Each structure stands twice: as structure tokens, then as C-alpha cells.
Amino acid sequence: MSLSDPDYAVGGELITNTAAHTGRFKRVDFYEATEISAMSSNLTGNAIAGETVPAGTTIYGVITSITLASGACIAYRI
């Protein structure tokens, strides 16, 4: 895929800090091991807060807020 692909035309947000990032995201790609301190989404089941995801992990859903404790990711907007 390229940046001109319509699926990515709305852009994304590079997240490398511990501030809360809000918006409407459809996908989050983690490019290094990352600990999530908080995430609001339409996902059900156990909470992901406090979990560490390995590099190369992708989460899909409607994510409206994400805060990292460490690591980095790119959140793609809806």
C-alpha cells in the first residue's frame, strides 16, 4: 500500500509519548514493544490497560482514546 491509497488518505497519528491521544482510529500498529496504560474502544472482553504488546502487533476496532505507558505506535484515523 502507498500513502495515496484511499484507505490511508485520512492519515494517522504517530504516538511516542505518554499523553492521552483522542480521535476516531480504526487501526493501531505497534512498531516497538509498547505498554498501554489506557484505551477506549468498541472491543469487548478483558481490559487492555496495563498490557504490553510486542512490536508488530496490530489492533483493529473503533478506538477513541489511547494512552501509552511506554513504547510507540501509529494510530490510523477513520
N, CA, C, O and CB atoms as a CASP TS submission, in Angstrom:
PFRMAT TS
TARGET T0000
AUTHOR 0000-0000-0000
METHOD Language model
MODEL 1
PARENT N/A
ATOM      1  N   MET     1       0.835  -1.182   0.000  1.00  0.00           N
ATOM      2  CA  MET     1       0.000   0.000   0.000  1.00  0.00           C
ATOM      3  C   MET     1       0.877   1.241   0.000  1.00  0.00           C
ATOM      4  O   MET     1       2.004   1.225   0.493  1.00  0.00           O
ATOM      5  CB  MET     1      -0.948   0.000   1.208  1.00  0.00           C
ATOM      6  N   SER     2       0.351   2.293  -0.549  1.00  0.00           N
ATOM      7  CA  SER     2       1.079   3.552  -0.578  1.00  0.00           C
ATOM      8  C   SER     2       0.275   4.620   0.150  1.00  0.00           C
ATOM      9  O   SER     2      -0.890   4.414   0.488  1.00  0.00           O
ATOM     10  CB  SER     2       1.375   3.985  -2.030  1.00  0.00           C
ATOM     11  N   LEU     3       0.898   5.740   0.382  1.00  0.00           N
ATOM     12  CA  LEU     3       0.199   6.832   1.065  1.00  0.00           C
ATOM     13  C   LEU     3      -0.938   7.385   0.226  1.00  0.00           C
ATOM     14  O   LEU     3      -1.822   8.053   0.761  1.00  0.00           O
ATOM     15  CB  LEU     3       1.172   7.949   1.408  1.00  0.00           C
ATOM     16  N   SER     4      -0.941   7.125  -1.076  1.00  0.00           N
ATOM     17  CA  SER     4      -2.029   7.602  -1.922  1.00  0.00           C
ATOM     18  C   SER     4      -3.216   6.647  -1.912  1.00  0.00           C
ATOM     19  O   SER     4      -4.252   6.957  -2.500  1.00  0.00           O
ATOM     20  CB  SER     4      -1.536   7.798  -3.342  1.00  0.00           C
ATOM     21  N   ASP     5      -3.092   5.492  -1.260  1.00  0.00           N
ATOM     22  CA  ASP     5      -4.182   4.542  -1.138  1.00  0.00           C
ATOM     23  C   ASP     5      -5.322   5.221  -0.380  1.00  0.00           C
ATOM     24  O   ASP     5      -5.076   5.801   0.677  1.00  0.00           O
ATOM     25  CB  ASP     5      -3.717   3.235  -0.415  1.00  0.00           C
ATOM     26  N   PRO     6      -6.568   5.171  -0.884  1.00  0.00           N
ATOM     27  CA  PRO     6      -7.691   5.855  -0.222  1.00  0.00           C
ATOM     28  C   PRO     6      -7.894   5.442   1.232  1.00  0.00           C
ATOM     29  O   PRO     6      -8.388   6.233   2.035  1.00  0.00           O
ATOM     30  CB  PRO     6      -8.959   5.593  -0.983  1.00  0.00           C
ATOM     31  N   ASP     7      -7.519   4.215   1.578  1.00  0.00           N
ATOM     32  CA  ASP     7      -7.690   3.743   2.937  1.00  0.00           C
ATOM     33  C   ASP     7      -6.859   4.549   3.932  1.00  0.00           C
ATOM     34  O   ASP     7      -7.218   4.634   5.106  1.00  0.00           O
ATOM     35  CB  ASP     7      -7.325   2.281   3.024  1.00  0.00           C
ATOM     36  N   TYR     8      -5.764   5.138   3.484  1.00  0.00           N
ATOM     37  CA  TYR     8      -4.880   5.894   4.364  1.00  0.00           C
ATOM     38  C   TYR     8      -4.957   7.396   4.120  1.00  0.00           C
ATOM     39  O   TYR     8      -4.178   8.158   4.691  1.00  0.00           O
ATOM     40  CB  TYR     8      -3.458   5.426   4.188  1.00  0.00           C
ATOM     41  N   ALA     9      -5.891   7.825   3.277  1.00  0.00           N
ATOM     42  CA  ALA     9      -5.983   9.240   2.907  1.00  0.00           C
ATOM     43  C   ALA     9      -6.302  10.140   4.098  1.00  0.00           C
ATOM     44  O   ALA     9      -5.919  11.309   4.090  1.00  0.00           O
ATOM     45  CB  ALA     9      -7.038   9.425   1.837  1.00  0.00           C
ATOM     46  N   VAL    10      -6.985   9.638   5.110  1.00  0.00           N
ATOM     47  CA  VAL    10      -7.337  10.464   6.266  1.00  0.00           C
ATOM     48  C   VAL    10      -6.192  10.585   7.248  1.00  0.00           C
ATOM     49  O   VAL    10      -6.260  11.396   8.172  1.00  0.00           O
ATOM     50  CB  VAL    10      -8.548   9.895   6.968  1.00  0.00           C
ATOM     51  N   GLY    11      -5.151   9.808   7.077  1.00  0.00           N
ATOM     52  CA  GLY    11      -3.942   9.963   7.871  1.00  0.00           C
ATOM     53  C   GLY    11      -3.917   9.154   9.146  1.00  0.00           C
ATOM     54  O   GLY    11      -4.807   8.354   9.434  1.00  0.00           O
ATOM     55  N   GLY    12      -2.874   9.393   9.886  1.00  0.00           N
ATOM     56  CA  GLY    12      -2.667   8.693  11.141  1.00  0.00           C
ATOM     57  C   GLY    12      -1.947   9.594  12.119  1.00  0.00           C
ATOM     58  O   GLY    12      -1.577  10.722  11.793  1.00  0.00           O
ATOM     59  N   GLU    13      -1.758   9.092  13.304  1.00  0.00           N
ATOM     60  CA  GLU    13      -1.084   9.862  14.347  1.00  0.00           C
ATOM     61  C   GLU    13       0.033   9.020  14.939  1.00  0.00           C
ATOM     62  O   GLU    13      -0.204   7.923  15.444  1.00  0.00           O
ATOM     63  CB  GLU    13      -2.081  10.308  15.452  1.00  0.00           C
ATOM     64  N   LEU    14       1.238   9.535  14.874  1.00  0.00           N
ATOM     65  CA  LEU    14       2.391   8.884  15.485  1.00  0.00           C
ATOM     66  C   LEU    14       2.359   9.195  16.977  1.00  0.00           C
ATOM     67  O   LEU    14       2.311  10.358  17.375  1.00  0.00           O
ATOM     68  CB  LEU    14       3.738   9.360  14.829  1.00  0.00           C
ATOM     69  N   ILE    15       2.385   8.155  17.791  1.00  0.00           N
ATOM     70  CA  ILE    15       2.301   8.324  19.241  1.00  0.00           C
ATOM     71  C   ILE    15       3.570   7.759  19.862  1.00  0.00           C
ATOM     72  O   ILE    15       3.833   6.559  19.789  1.00  0.00           O
ATOM     73  CB  ILE    15       1.028   7.621  19.827  1.00  0.00           C
ATOM     74  N   THR    16       4.359   8.648  20.476  1.00  0.00           N
ATOM     75  CA  THR    16       5.626   8.232  21.091  1.00  0.00           C
ATOM     76  C   THR    16       5.766   8.760  22.518  1.00  0.00           C
ATOM     77  O   THR    16       6.846   8.688  23.105  1.00  0.00           O
ATOM     78  CB  THR    16       6.805   8.712  20.244  1.00  0.00           C
ATOM     79  N   ASN    17       4.672   9.293  23.077  1.00  0.00           N
ATOM     80  CA  ASN    17       4.738   9.855  24.426  1.00  0.00           C
ATOM     81  C   ASN    17       3.669   9.228  25.315  1.00  0.00           C
ATOM     82  O   ASN    17       2.987   8.286  24.909  1.00  0.00           O
ATOM     83  CB  ASN    17       4.568  11.388  24.386  1.00  0.00           C
ATOM     84  N   THR    18       3.530   9.752  26.520  1.00  0.00           N
ATOM     85  CA  THR    18       2.570   9.189  27.477  1.00  0.00           C
ATOM     86  C   THR    18       1.329  10.060  27.649  1.00  0.00           C
ATOM     87  O   THR    18       0.580   9.881  28.609  1.00  0.00           O
ATOM     88  CB  THR    18       3.237   8.992  28.822  1.00  0.00           C
ATOM     89  N   ALA    19       1.103  10.990  26.742  1.00  0.00           N
ATOM     90  CA  ALA    19      -0.107  11.824  26.771  1.00  0.00           C
ATOM     91  C   ALA    19      -1.283  11.026  26.207  1.00  0.00           C
ATOM     92  O   ALA    19      -1.094  10.091  25.430  1.00  0.00           O
ATOM     93  CB  ALA    19       0.103  13.146  25.958  1.00  0.00           C
ATOM     94  N   ALA    20      -2.496  11.405  26.607  1.00  0.00           N
ATOM     95  CA  ALA    20      -3.699  10.788  26.039  1.00  0.00           C
ATOM     96  C   ALA    20      -3.898  11.317  24.619  1.00  0.00           C
ATOM     97  O   ALA    20      -3.787  12.520  24.380  1.00  0.00           O
ATOM     98  CB  ALA    20      -4.959  11.080  26.926  1.00  0.00           C
ATOM     99  N   HIS    21      -4.189  10.426  23.689  1.00  0.00           N
ATOM    100  CA  HIS    21      -4.449  10.801  22.297  1.00  0.00           C
ATOM    101  C   HIS    21      -5.871  10.375  21.965  1.00  0.00           C
ATOM    102  O   HIS    21      -6.222   9.202  22.089  1.00  0.00           O
ATOM    103  CB  HIS    21      -3.410  10.140  21.310  1.00  0.00           C
ATOM    104  N   THR    22      -6.692  11.343  21.541  1.00  0.00           N
ATOM    105  CA  THR    22      -8.088  11.073  21.257  1.00  0.00           C
ATOM    106  C   THR    22      -8.389  11.313  19.787  1.00  0.00           C
ATOM    107  O   THR    22      -7.675  12.039  19.095  1.00  0.00           O
ATOM    108  CB  THR    22      -8.989  11.935  22.133  1.00  0.00           C
ATOM    109  N   GLY    23      -9.447  10.693  19.336  1.00  0.00           N
ATOM    110  CA  GLY    23      -9.895  10.799  17.949  1.00  0.00           C
ATOM    111  C   GLY    23     -10.718   9.567  17.638  1.00  0.00           C
ATOM    112  O   GLY    23     -11.223   8.901  18.542  1.00  0.00           O
ATOM    113  N   ARG    24     -10.852   9.270  16.366  1.00  0.00           N
ATOM    114  CA  ARG    24     -11.510   8.030  15.936  1.00  0.00           C
ATOM    115  C   ARG    24     -10.511   7.284  15.073  1.00  0.00           C
ATOM    116  O   ARG    24     -10.223   7.679  13.944  1.00  0.00           O
ATOM    117  CB  ARG    24     -12.862   8.310  15.150  1.00  0.00           C
ATOM    118  N   PHE    25      -9.991   6.206  15.621  1.00  0.00           N
ATOM    119  CA  PHE    25      -8.967   5.417  14.954  1.00  0.00           C
ATOM    120  C   PHE    25      -9.532   4.041  14.619  1.00  0.00           C
ATOM    121  O   PHE    25     -10.310   3.477  15.390  1.00  0.00           O
ATOM    122  CB  PHE    25      -7.700   5.293  15.838  1.00  0.00           C
ATOM    123  N   LYS    26      -9.140   3.504  13.469  1.00  0.00           N
ATOM    124  CA  LYS    26      -9.622   2.184  13.046  1.00  0.00           C
ATOM    125  C   LYS    26      -8.580   1.093  13.247  1.00  0.00           C
ATOM    126  O   LYS    26      -8.904  -0.094  13.246  1.00  0.00           O
ATOM    127  CB  LYS    26     -10.037   2.224  11.590  1.00  0.00           C
ATOM    128  N   ARG    27      -7.343   1.497  13.415  1.00  0.00           N
ATOM    129  CA  ARG    27      -6.253   0.533  13.492  1.00  0.00           C
ATOM    130  C   ARG    27      -5.080   1.173  14.219  1.00  0.00           C
ATOM    131  O   ARG    27      -4.784   2.351  14.019  1.00  0.00           O
ATOM    132  CB  ARG    27      -5.830   0.049  12.078  1.00  0.00           C
ATOM    133  N   VAL    28      -4.415   0.393  15.063  1.00  0.00           N
ATOM    134  CA  VAL    28      -3.212   0.874  15.740  1.00  0.00           C
ATOM    135  C   VAL    28      -2.108  -0.153  15.483  1.00  0.00           C
ATOM    136  O   VAL    28      -2.247  -1.330  15.818  1.00  0.00           O
ATOM    137  CB  VAL    28      -3.458   1.086  17.292  1.00  0.00           C
ATOM    138  N   ASP    29      -1.011   0.313  14.884  1.00  0.00           N
ATOM    139  CA  ASP    29       0.159  -0.525  14.621  1.00  0.00           C
ATOM    140  C   ASP    29       1.242  -0.193  15.637  1.00  0.00           C
ATOM    141  O   ASP    29       1.634   0.966  15.773  1.00  0.00           O
ATOM    142  CB  ASP    29       0.684  -0.322  13.167  1.00  0.00           C
ATOM    143  N   PHE    30       1.721  -1.192  16.341  1.00  0.00           N
ATOM    144  CA  PHE    30       2.772  -1.010  17.342  1.00  0.00           C
ATOM    145  C   PHE    30       4.098  -1.417  16.705  1.00  0.00           C
ATOM    146  O   PHE    30       4.272  -2.575  16.326  1.00  0.00           O
ATOM    147  CB  PHE    30       2.482  -1.850  18.645  1.00  0.00           C
ATOM    148  N   TYR    31       5.025  -0.483  16.586  1.00  0.00           N
ATOM    149  CA  TYR    31       6.280  -0.796  15.914  1.00  0.00           C
ATOM    150  C   TYR    31       7.436  -1.021  16.877  1.00  0.00           C
ATOM    151  O   TYR    31       8.575  -1.208  16.449  1.00  0.00           O
ATOM    152  CB  TYR    31       6.631   0.306  14.966  1.00  0.00           C
ATOM    153  N   GLU    32       7.154  -1.004  18.162  1.00  0.00           N
ATOM    154  CA  GLU    32       8.103  -1.459  19.176  1.00  0.00           C
ATOM    155  C   GLU    32       7.273  -1.981  20.337  1.00  0.00           C
ATOM    156  O   GLU    32       6.084  -1.677  20.435  1.00  0.00           O
ATOM    157  CB  GLU    32       9.091  -0.304  19.633  1.00  0.00           C
ATOM    158  N   ALA    33       7.883  -2.759  21.213  1.00  0.00           N
ATOM    159  CA  ALA    33       7.153  -3.265  22.377  1.00  0.00           C
ATOM    160  C   ALA    33       6.565  -2.082  23.135  1.00  0.00           C
ATOM    161  O   ALA    33       7.272  -1.123  23.445  1.00  0.00           O
ATOM    162  CB  ALA    33       8.082  -4.115  23.304  1.00  0.00           C
ATOM    163  N   THR    34       5.266  -2.152  23.433  1.00  0.00           N
ATOM    164  CA  THR    34       4.547  -0.998  23.969  1.00  0.00           C
ATOM    165  C   THR    34       3.630  -1.416  25.103  1.00  0.00           C
ATOM    166  O   THR    34       2.896  -2.397  24.990  1.00  0.00           O
ATOM    167  CB  THR    34       3.741  -0.305  22.870  1.00  0.00           C
ATOM    168  N   GLU    35       3.675  -0.668  26.198  1.00  0.00           N
ATOM    169  CA  GLU    35       2.732  -0.881  27.288  1.00  0.00           C
ATOM    170  C   GLU    35       1.612   0.138  27.158  1.00  0.00           C
ATOM    171  O   GLU    35       1.866   1.339  27.068  1.00  0.00           O
ATOM    172  CB  GLU    35       3.433  -0.770  28.677  1.00  0.00           C
ATOM    173  N   ILE    36       0.384  -0.336  27.149  1.00  0.00           N
ATOM    174  CA  ILE    36      -0.801   0.523  27.041  1.00  0.00           C
ATOM    175  C   ILE    36      -1.286   0.826  28.450  1.00  0.00           C
ATOM    176  O   ILE    36      -1.559  -0.094  29.220  1.00  0.00           O
ATOM    177  CB  ILE    36      -1.936  -0.156  26.185  1.00  0.00           C
ATOM    178  N   SER    37      -1.396   2.105  28.797  1.00  0.00           N
ATOM    179  CA  SER    37      -1.908   2.420  30.129  1.00  0.00           C
ATOM    180  C   SER    37      -3.415   2.627  30.121  1.00  0.00           C
ATOM    181  O   SER    37      -4.064   2.419  31.146  1.00  0.00           O
ATOM    182  CB  SER    37      -1.223   3.659  30.675  1.00  0.00           C
ATOM    183  N   ALA    38      -3.998   3.036  28.976  1.00  0.00           N
ATOM    184  CA  ALA    38      -5.454   3.184  28.863  1.00  0.00           C
ATOM    185  C   ALA    38      -5.841   3.180  27.391  1.00  0.00           C
ATOM    186  O   ALA    38      -5.109   3.682  26.538  1.00  0.00           O
ATOM    187  CB  ALA    38      -5.945   4.493  29.559  1.00  0.00           C
ATOM    188  N   MET    39      -7.022   2.596  27.108  1.00  0.00           N
ATOM    189  CA  MET    39      -7.541   2.619  25.750  1.00  0.00           C
ATOM    190  C   MET    39      -9.053   2.493  25.800  1.00  0.00           C
ATOM    191  O   MET    39      -9.587   1.610  26.471  1.00  0.00           O
ATOM    192  CB  MET    39      -6.918   1.489  24.893  1.00  0.00           C
ATOM    193  N   SER    40      -9.745   3.379  25.089  1.00  0.00           N
ATOM    194  CA  SER    40     -11.199   3.308  24.966  1.00  0.00           C
ATOM    195  C   SER    40     -11.521   2.864  23.544  1.00  0.00           C
ATOM    196  O   SER    40     -11.018   3.425  22.571  1.00  0.00           O
ATOM    197  CB  SER    40     -11.879   4.690  25.301  1.00  0.00           C
ATOM    198  N   SER    41     -12.376   1.835  23.446  1.00  0.00           N
ATOM    199  CA  SER    41     -12.699   1.296  22.123  1.00  0.00           C
ATOM    200  C   SER    41     -14.011   0.527  22.176  1.00  0.00           C
ATOM    201  O   SER    41     -14.653   0.423  23.220  1.00  0.00           O
ATOM    202  CB  SER    41     -11.564   0.385  21.611  1.00  0.00           C
ATOM    203  N   ASN    42     -14.389  -0.010  21.020  1.00  0.00           N
ATOM    204  CA  ASN    42     -15.579  -0.848  20.963  1.00  0.00           C
ATOM    205  C   ASN    42     -15.239  -2.329  21.163  1.00  0.00           C
ATOM    206  O   ASN    42     -16.087  -3.192  20.934  1.00  0.00           O
ATOM    207  CB  ASN    42     -16.291  -0.651  19.629  1.00  0.00           C
ATOM    208  N   LEU    43     -14.034  -2.624  21.579  1.00  0.00           N
ATOM    209  CA  LEU    43     -13.624  -4.000  21.836  1.00  0.00           C
ATOM    210  C   LEU    43     -14.243  -4.478  23.149  1.00  0.00           C
ATOM    211  O   LEU    43     -14.410  -3.691  24.081  1.00  0.00           O
ATOM    212  CB  LEU    43     -12.074  -4.117  21.884  1.00  0.00           C
ATOM    213  N   THR    44     -14.576  -5.739  23.223  1.00  0.00           N
ATOM    214  CA  THR    44     -15.158  -6.298  24.440  1.00  0.00           C
ATOM    215  C   THR    44     -14.205  -7.335  25.028  1.00  0.00           C
ATOM    216  O   THR    44     -13.266  -7.779  24.368  1.00  0.00           O
ATOM    217  CB  THR    44     -16.546  -6.930  24.153  1.00  0.00           C
ATOM    218  N   GLY    45     -14.455  -7.703  26.247  1.00  0.00           N
ATOM    219  CA  GLY    45     -13.613  -8.693  26.918  1.00  0.00           C
ATOM    220  C   GLY    45     -12.781  -8.038  27.998  1.00  0.00           C
ATOM    221  O   GLY    45     -13.174  -7.015  28.559  1.00  0.00           O
ATOM    222  N   ASN    46     -11.644  -8.618  28.289  1.00  0.00           N
ATOM    223  CA  ASN    46     -10.761  -8.103  29.329  1.00  0.00           C
ATOM    224  C   ASN    46     -10.181  -6.752  28.942  1.00  0.00           C
ATOM    225  O   ASN    46     -10.037  -6.445  27.758  1.00  0.00           O
ATOM    226  CB  ASN    46      -9.637  -9.091  29.610  1.00  0.00           C
ATOM    227  N   ALA    47      -9.853  -5.954  29.938  1.00  0.00           N
ATOM    228  CA  ALA    47      -9.247  -4.644  29.705  1.00  0.00           C
ATOM    229  C   ALA    47      -7.822  -4.810  29.182  1.00  0.00           C
ATOM    230  O   ALA    47      -7.109  -5.735  29.571  1.00  0.00           O
ATOM    231  CB  ALA    47      -9.252  -3.802  31.001  1.00  0.00           C
ATOM    232  N   ILE    48      -7.424  -3.910  28.303  1.00  0.00           N
ATOM    233  CA  ILE    48      -6.073  -3.973  27.748  1.00  0.00           C
ATOM    234  C   ILE    48      -5.107  -3.083  28.529  1.00  0.00           C
ATOM    235  O   ILE    48      -3.893  -3.167  28.341  1.00  0.00           O
ATOM    236  CB  ILE    48      -6.087  -3.562  26.275  1.00  0.00           C
ATOM    237  N   ALA    49      -5.644  -2.232  29.402  1.00  0.00           N
ATOM    238  CA  ALA    49      -4.790  -1.357  30.215  1.00  0.00           C
ATOM    239  C   ALA    49      -3.812  -2.189  31.016  1.00  0.00           C
ATOM    240  O   ALA    49      -4.195  -3.175  31.646  1.00  0.00           O
ATOM    241  CB  ALA    49      -5.636  -0.475  31.155  1.00  0.00           C
ATOM    242  N   GLY    50      -2.548  -1.792  30.995  1.00  0.00           N
ATOM    243  CA  GLY    50      -1.509  -2.496  31.723  1.00  0.00           C
ATOM    244  C   GLY    50      -0.847  -3.604  30.926  1.00  0.00           C
ATOM    245  O   GLY    50       0.148  -4.176  31.371  1.00  0.00           O
ATOM    246  N   GLU    51      -1.380  -3.913  29.759  1.00  0.00           N
ATOM    247  CA  GLU    51      -0.806  -4.968  28.920  1.00  0.00           C
ATOM    248  C   GLU    51       0.343  -4.422  28.077  1.00  0.00           C
ATOM    249  O   GLU    51       0.331  -3.258  27.674  1.00  0.00           O
ATOM    250  CB  GLU    51      -1.886  -5.584  28.009  1.00  0.00           C
ATOM    251  N   THR    52       1.325  -5.266  27.817  1.00  0.00           N
ATOM    252  CA  THR    52       2.413  -4.922  26.902  1.00  0.00           C
ATOM    253  C   THR    52       2.222  -5.733  25.632  1.00  0.00           C
ATOM    254  O   THR    52       2.095  -6.957  25.676  1.00  0.00           O
ATOM    255  CB  THR    52       3.822  -5.195  27.544  1.00  0.00           C
ATOM    256  N   VAL    53       2.203  -5.040  24.504  1.00  0.00           N
ATOM    257  CA  VAL    53       2.054  -5.712  23.213  1.00  0.00           C
ATOM    258  C   VAL    53       3.409  -5.708  22.508  1.00  0.00           C
ATOM    259  O   VAL    53       4.132  -4.714  22.566  1.00  0.00           O
ATOM    260  CB  VAL    53       0.957  -5.015  22.331  1.00  0.00           C
ATOM    261  N   PRO    54       3.754  -6.799  21.850  1.00  0.00           N
ATOM    262  CA  PRO    54       5.048  -6.860  21.174  1.00  0.00           C
ATOM    263  C   PRO    54       5.069  -6.047  19.888  1.00  0.00           C
ATOM    264  O   PRO    54       4.018  -5.758  19.317  1.00  0.00           O
ATOM    265  CB  PRO    54       5.406  -8.297  20.871  1.00  0.00           C
ATOM    266  N   ALA    55       6.248  -5.681  19.436  1.00  0.00           N
ATOM    267  CA  ALA    55       6.415  -4.999  18.155  1.00  0.00           C
ATOM    268  C   ALA    55       5.782  -5.851  17.068  1.00  0.00           C
ATOM    269  O   ALA    55       5.884  -7.077  17.088  1.00  0.00           O
ATOM    270  CB  ALA    55       7.920  -4.728  17.846  1.00  0.00           C
ATOM    271  N   GLY    56       5.126  -5.190  16.119  1.00  0.00           N
ATOM    272  CA  GLY    56       4.489  -5.890  15.015  1.00  0.00           C
ATOM    273  C   GLY    56       3.027  -6.207  15.256  1.00  0.00           C
ATOM    274  O   GLY    56       2.358  -6.734  14.367  1.00  0.00           O
ATOM    275  N   THR    57       2.513  -5.897  16.444  1.00  0.00           N
ATOM    276  CA  THR    57       1.108  -6.142  16.768  1.00  0.00           C
ATOM    277  C   THR    57       0.234  -5.065  16.139  1.00  0.00           C
ATOM    278  O   THR    57       0.622  -3.898  16.089  1.00  0.00           O
ATOM    279  CB  THR    57       0.895  -6.184  18.300  1.00  0.00           C
ATOM    280  N   THR    58      -0.950  -5.455  15.658  1.00  0.00           N
ATOM    281  CA  THR    58      -1.941  -4.511  15.142  1.00  0.00           C
ATOM    282  C   THR    58      -3.252  -4.772  15.859  1.00  0.00           C
ATOM    283  O   THR    58      -3.664  -5.921  16.015  1.00  0.00           O
ATOM    284  CB  THR    58      -2.112  -4.644  13.588  1.00  0.00           C
ATOM    285  N   ILE    59      -3.909  -3.701  16.299  1.00  0.00           N
ATOM    286  CA  ILE    59      -5.231  -3.790  16.911  1.00  0.00           C
ATOM    287  C   ILE    59      -6.200  -3.072  15.989  1.00  0.00           C
ATOM    288  O   ILE    59      -5.957  -1.936  15.584  1.00  0.00           O
ATOM    289  CB  ILE    59      -5.249  -3.173  18.360  1.00  0.00           C
ATOM    290  N   TYR    60      -7.315  -3.748  15.654  1.00  0.00           N
ATOM    291  CA  TYR    60      -8.370  -3.166  14.822  1.00  0.00           C
ATOM    292  C   TYR    60      -9.604  -2.932  15.670  1.00  0.00           C
ATOM    293  O   TYR    60      -9.860  -3.678  16.615  1.00  0.00           O
ATOM    294  CB  TYR    60      -8.702  -4.082  13.618  1.00  0.00           C
ATOM    295  N   GLY    61     -10.372  -1.905  15.343  1.00  0.00           N
ATOM    296  CA  GLY    61     -11.616  -1.603  16.029  1.00  0.00           C
ATOM    297  C   GLY    61     -11.921  -0.132  15.868  1.00  0.00           C
ATOM    298  O   GLY    61     -11.315   0.548  15.041  1.00  0.00           O
ATOM    299  N   VAL    62     -12.855   0.361  16.653  1.00  0.00           N
ATOM    300  CA  VAL    62     -13.096   1.798  16.736  1.00  0.00           C
ATOM    301  C   VAL    62     -12.492   2.231  18.058  1.00  0.00           C
ATOM    302  O   VAL    62     -13.062   2.001  19.125  1.00  0.00           O
ATOM    303  CB  VAL    62     -14.647   2.166  16.634  1.00  0.00           C
ATOM    304  N   ILE    63     -11.338   2.856  17.973  1.00  0.00           N
ATOM    305  CA  ILE    63     -10.580   3.261  19.148  1.00  0.00           C
ATOM    306  C   ILE    63     -10.722   4.777  19.268  1.00  0.00           C
ATOM    307  O   ILE    63     -10.405   5.507  18.329  1.00  0.00           O
ATOM    308  CB  ILE    63      -9.062   2.821  19.046  1.00  0.00           C
ATOM    309  N   THR    64     -11.193   5.248  20.411  1.00  0.00           N
ATOM    310  CA  THR    64     -11.432   6.677  20.562  1.00  0.00           C
ATOM    311  C   THR    64     -10.417   7.370  21.467  1.00  0.00           C
ATOM    312  O   THR    64     -10.368   8.598  21.524  1.00  0.00           O
ATOM    313  CB  THR    64     -12.809   6.899  21.101  1.00  0.00           C
ATOM    314  N   SER    65      -9.610   6.582  22.171  1.00  0.00           N
ATOM    315  CA  SER    65      -8.587   7.161  23.036  1.00  0.00           C
ATOM    316  C   SER    65      -7.530   6.103  23.316  1.00  0.00           C
ATOM    317  O   SER    65      -7.840   4.930  23.525  1.00  0.00           O
ATOM    318  CB  SER    65      -9.204   7.696  24.364  1.00  0.00           C
ATOM    319  N   ILE    66      -6.264   6.548  23.315  1.00  0.00           N
ATOM    320  CA  ILE    66      -5.180   5.635  23.676  1.00  0.00           C
ATOM    321  C   ILE    66      -4.096   6.413  24.404  1.00  0.00           C
ATOM    322  O   ILE    66      -3.717   7.512  23.999  1.00  0.00           O
ATOM    323  CB  ILE    66      -4.599   4.928  22.419  1.00  0.00           C
ATOM    324  N   THR    67      -3.611   5.829  25.476  1.00  0.00           N
ATOM    325  CA  THR    67      -2.521   6.400  26.271  1.00  0.00           C
ATOM    326  C   THR    67      -1.484   5.303  26.483  1.00  0.00           C
ATOM    327  O   THR    67      -1.819   4.196  26.904  1.00  0.00           O
ATOM    328  CB  THR    67      -3.041   6.972  27.648  1.00  0.00           C
ATOM    329  N   LEU    68      -0.242   5.611  26.195  1.00  0.00           N
ATOM    330  CA  LEU    68       0.832   4.642  26.359  1.00  0.00           C
ATOM    331  C   LEU    68       1.607   4.908  27.637  1.00  0.00           C
ATOM    332  O   LEU    68       1.769   6.058  28.045  1.00  0.00           O
ATOM    333  CB  LEU    68       1.770   4.674  25.156  1.00  0.00           C
ATOM    334  N   ALA    69       2.086   3.846  28.265  1.00  0.00           N
ATOM    335  CA  ALA    69       2.997   3.982  29.397  1.00  0.00           C
ATOM    336  C   ALA    69       4.436   3.989  28.890  1.00  0.00           C
ATOM    337  O   ALA    69       5.315   4.616  29.480  1.00  0.00           O
ATOM    338  CB  ALA    69       2.782   2.836  30.424  1.00  0.00           C
ATOM    339  N   SER    70       4.660   3.274  27.776  1.00  0.00           N
ATOM    340  CA  SER    70       5.969   3.244  27.123  1.00  0.00           C
ATOM    341  C   SER    70       5.775   2.702  25.715  1.00  0.00           C
ATOM    342  O   SER    70       4.734   2.130  25.393  1.00  0.00           O
ATOM    343  CB  SER    70       6.999   2.372  27.931  1.00  0.00           C
ATOM    344  N   GLY    71       6.787   2.890  24.885  1.00  0.00           N
ATOM    345  CA  GLY    71       6.728   2.371  23.529  1.00  0.00           C
ATOM    346  C   GLY    71       6.230   3.389  22.526  1.00  0.00           C
ATOM    347  O   GLY    71       6.240   4.592  22.785  1.00  0.00           O
ATOM    348  N   ALA    72       5.787   2.887  21.360  1.00  0.00           N
ATOM    349  CA  ALA    72       5.359   3.774  20.286  1.00  0.00           C
ATOM    350  C   ALA    72       4.436   3.030  19.324  1.00  0.00           C
ATOM    351  O   ALA    72       4.520   1.812  19.171  1.00  0.00           O
ATOM    352  CB  ALA    72       6.578   4.343  19.533  1.00  0.00           C
ATOM    353  N   CYS    73       3.546   3.803  18.676  1.00  0.00           N
ATOM    354  CA  CYS    73       2.606   3.232  17.721  1.00  0.00           C
ATOM    355  C   CYS    73       2.164   4.295  16.729  1.00  0.00           C
ATOM    356  O   CYS    73       2.449   5.483  16.882  1.00  0.00           O
ATOM    357  CB  CYS    73       1.389   2.630  18.444  1.00  0.00           C
ATOM    358  N   ILE    74       1.459   3.827  15.710  1.00  0.00           N
ATOM    359  CA  ILE    74       0.798   4.724  14.770  1.00  0.00           C
ATOM    360  C   ILE    74      -0.680   4.371  14.797  1.00  0.00           C
ATOM    361  O   ILE    74      -1.050   3.219  14.569  1.00  0.00           O
ATOM    362  CB  ILE    74       1.401   4.604  13.315  1.00  0.00           C
ATOM    363  N   ALA    75      -1.531   5.360  15.075  1.00  0.00           N
ATOM    364  CA  ALA    75      -2.977   5.166  15.102  1.00  0.00           C
ATOM    365  C   ALA    75      -3.559   5.771  13.823  1.00  0.00           C
ATOM    366  O   ALA    75      -3.399   6.966  13.571  1.00  0.00           O
ATOM    367  CB  ALA    75      -3.620   5.814  16.385  1.00  0.00           C
ATOM    368  N   TYR    76      -4.232   4.952  13.021  1.00  0.00           N
ATOM    369  CA  TYR    76      -4.804   5.390  11.746  1.00  0.00           C
ATOM    370  C   TYR    76      -6.231   5.833  11.935  1.00  0.00           C
ATOM    371  O   TYR    76      -7.039   5.106  12.514  1.00  0.00           O
ATOM    372  CB  TYR    76      -4.734   4.276  10.702  1.00  0.00           C
ATOM    373  N   ARG    77      -6.552   7.019  11.454  1.00  0.00           N
ATOM    374  CA  ARG    77      -7.885   7.607  11.617  1.00  0.00           C
ATOM    375  C   ARG    77      -8.935   6.939  10.740  1.00  0.00           C
ATOM    376  O   ARG    77      -8.639   6.395   9.676  1.00  0.00           O
ATOM    377  CB  ARG    77      -7.838   9.084  11.307  1.00  0.00           C
ATOM    378  N   ILE    78     -10.153   7.000  11.217  1.00  0.00           N
ATOM    379  CA  ILE    78     -11.317   6.537  10.431  1.00  0.00           C
ATOM    380  C   ILE    78     -11.680   7.654   9.473  1.00  0.00           C
ATOM    381  O   ILE    78     -12.626   7.519   8.698  1.00  0.00           O
ATOM    382  CB  ILE    78     -12.551   6.154  11.358  1.00  0.00           C
TER
END
